[in-house]
Structure formats: C-alpha cells, structure tokens
Amino acid sequence: MDGVALAGIAAAVGTPFYAYSAGALRAGYGALAGAVAPQGVEVCFAVKANGNIHVLTEFARLGCGMDIVSGGEMTRALAAGVPAERIIFSGVGKTGAELRAALRAGLRQINVESPAELEAVAEAARDLGVRAPVALRVNPDVDALTHAKITTARKDSKFGIPIADIPALYTAAAARPELELAGLALHIGSQILDLEPFRRAWSAMADLIRALRAAGQRVERLDLGGGLGIGGEEQPAPCLADYARVIADTVGGMDLALTIEPGRWLCARAGVMVAGVTYTKPGDGAGFAIVDAAMNDLMRPALYDARHGVETVAAPRAPTDAGRCRLVGPICESSDDFGAYEGLGPLRAGDLLAFRDTGAYGAAMSSTYNSRDLIPEVLVDGDRFRVIRRRVGIDAALRLETPGPWQREEQD
Ligand SMILES: *Cc1c(COP(=O)(O)O)cnc(C)c1O
C-alpha cells in the first residue's frame, strides 16, 4: 500500500487488520469535490462508512463537511475539527437527547424524517430557546436498483416522509417560530451503480421544489444524499463526470445550496483488510481456506452478499497451480463465509490475503461476536504507517462486565 509493505505491517501488528491509504482518501475527496464543484455542491462525508477519527481528520483538513446519524458520530466529527456549520444530522430515530445536543452544538441542519420527529425537534428548540434549522427528508418512492438491504427510498421503506405528504407538512413547519425550515433532503440507497435512479429521484425533487416555491415557500437547500457506488467485478462505477451531469441536469441552476453525502465512494477503495490463512481443509468440491478474519470483522458478505476482491499479499504463485477455494472465517455460523475464489493459488497456512475495497462499512460495522477482539486499524501515509485504533483486549472487555451484587460469593 503506497510506500509500505502490507507484509511488514502484518509482522509488526499481527493479523487481521485494516489498512487505509491516506493518499487515496485525499485523492478521492479531491476528485469528487472537484467534479461537483462547478454546480456549487458541497461534500459531506457520511461518517457511518468509516468513523475512525484519524480518517475523519484527513477529510476535515480538506474542508469536507460531515453527515452524521448519531450523537456519537457528532462527537467524532466535532473532535476531528469539522465546524458545526458543516455538519448535517440524518437518521430516522434521533432521540430527544441527541436533538438537544445537536442544537446546542449549532449543527447546520437536522434532516427530519417524520411529523413526530418534527415535533421532537420543535420541543428541543423551545427547551433551549433557539430556532432549529431543519430540512425534511423526502421519500420519493424510487427504487435505487441495488441490494434490497441498502435501498432506502421505496414506498415501503422506513426512511423519509412520503413525497405526497411534503407540501402540507412543509407549509405547516415553515410557519412555526421554533423551526427554521431550510429545505429538503433525500437519500435513496447505497452502492448505486446505475445513475437513472438518481436522475428520477432528483427530478422529482426539482418538481417538488418548483411547486413549493410556486406556493410561496422558501426552499434554499437541497441535500442530495449519498449512495454513489464503487465498481465491482460485474459492473463498473459510474464516472464522476456523468454523476455531476445528472446533478446539473436535474437540480442545477435552481439557486439551491446543494450537498451530497457520500460514504462508501470516499473511503471504500482506500482500505484493505489483511488476514492470515490459519488452515486449509479439503471440502466437497472446492477446498476451504480458514482465515483469521471473520464475519464480525467484515460483515458485508454475510449481510449483503457482498463480494470483495482478494489477493495474496506475497508474490502470487504460478497460476497453473490455481484452484478454487472458499475463504471462510472461524466463527460458528455458516454465513461466516467470504465466498469462493479462483486463482489465489494453493494457499498455505501463514499466507496473507488482502480483501480489497474494505475501507467503508468494514471496521465501522465490526463487532466482538464470539468474544473476538476488534481488529486494529492502520493508516498508511506515503512510506509511514501508524496504528490508529489498537486492540481493546479481552481483559479490558471483561472489566466492562459487572456481576449483580447477589452473584458475588457471600462474604460474611
Ligand atoms: C448511509 C447514508 C449515506 C452514505 O451512503 P453511501 O452509500 O456510503 O454513500 C448518506 N446519507 C444517509 C442519510 C445515509 O443513511
């Protein structure tokens, strides 16, 4: 990775681990921000894709805003040095405490997803004696044509407010003194490779905004959401110029402050997960390579049927030796399976494998299932590397678990 040998990191840190290229993070932001700059679009990184504060810092230094979905993410974004006025608060179930914290911090905008949440925002604003800047998140009823578990804007989805309900709610909200109604937001799904769903959804937003304005409403901001996909084995990623053109064609020239909230696109390809082969084992058909990373470390294959490219870290062996094998983890679940791969060569215990494009929704989604430790995250910058999240260790984890007093042995 850049100027550092992954095998050297493995020797120093132990496997498995995530490694991120700071250069790739910066280059990705530069390319995307540059592509949408002519439309005046601001980029807000979706923190949920990779919340490590030292990753956030790389983006924050470049002037990137952030899209957050919890109070914890707000703390991270602020700690990374992102000014509050560059932070947008999304999510379907913000609590009263989170809303008050957001208002106290002075975030730019709260994207509201239901009439009930609008009431909660108004109440929080009254409590604090401030006006709450809000946008209404629209559910435009558009199929993002992606995996069912990451499509968010069909009629039956839990996200947003049905587009037909927006005009009445917008008008009512605009009249409330506790609220400063800034505009609209949407987010139609994730890992979107076909630009047509964006075109349909954003065209619907343009129509909606024209109708609201014709009715005398002020609409100043439009948050276009994230979801831009990265290419995979089957379908390449859309090119940035085409993505930017869809923005221009649909909502360009409308005198709107536009933002996008990319998560995956900005960090997925900057990261790899490196795992070691623990055992190989014959199987029915393809054999197995049992690796030391598992579904708790990289959940996307189990959760979304995602497939990550895998390469051996050392020089590849002769391709004539190539055989099929399934890469599986040690967890006691059949879904702890990264899939069948060809061409890795005959794997042996101790071999190192790099799982590509795992800088987004990798470490961020990991858990300690099976009492496995969270794995280290490493940042590579040129020829330097640094562990930016270390292992917790089972002893520290155990100290968080306290017995009921009645469980203690009788002392007297
Ligand atoms: C998840 C999410 C994003 C980021 O999605 P990506 O597919 O990673 O770009 C942006 N906005 C909202 C509201 C989200 O929930």
The ligand as an ORCA input file, in Angstrom:
! r2SCAN-3c Opt
* xyz 0 1
  C     -25.690      5.669      4.658
  C     -26.045      7.057      4.307
  C     -25.225      7.797      3.461
  C     -23.976      7.253      2.827
  O     -24.246      6.212      1.923
  P     -23.067      5.667      0.987
  O     -23.722      4.612      0.177
  O     -22.000      5.145      1.844
  O     -22.626      6.811      0.127
  C     -25.574      9.110      3.208
  N     -26.684      9.653      3.757
  C     -27.514      8.972      4.573
  C     -28.703      9.627      5.137
  C     -27.217      7.646      4.880
  O     -28.024      6.958      5.665
*
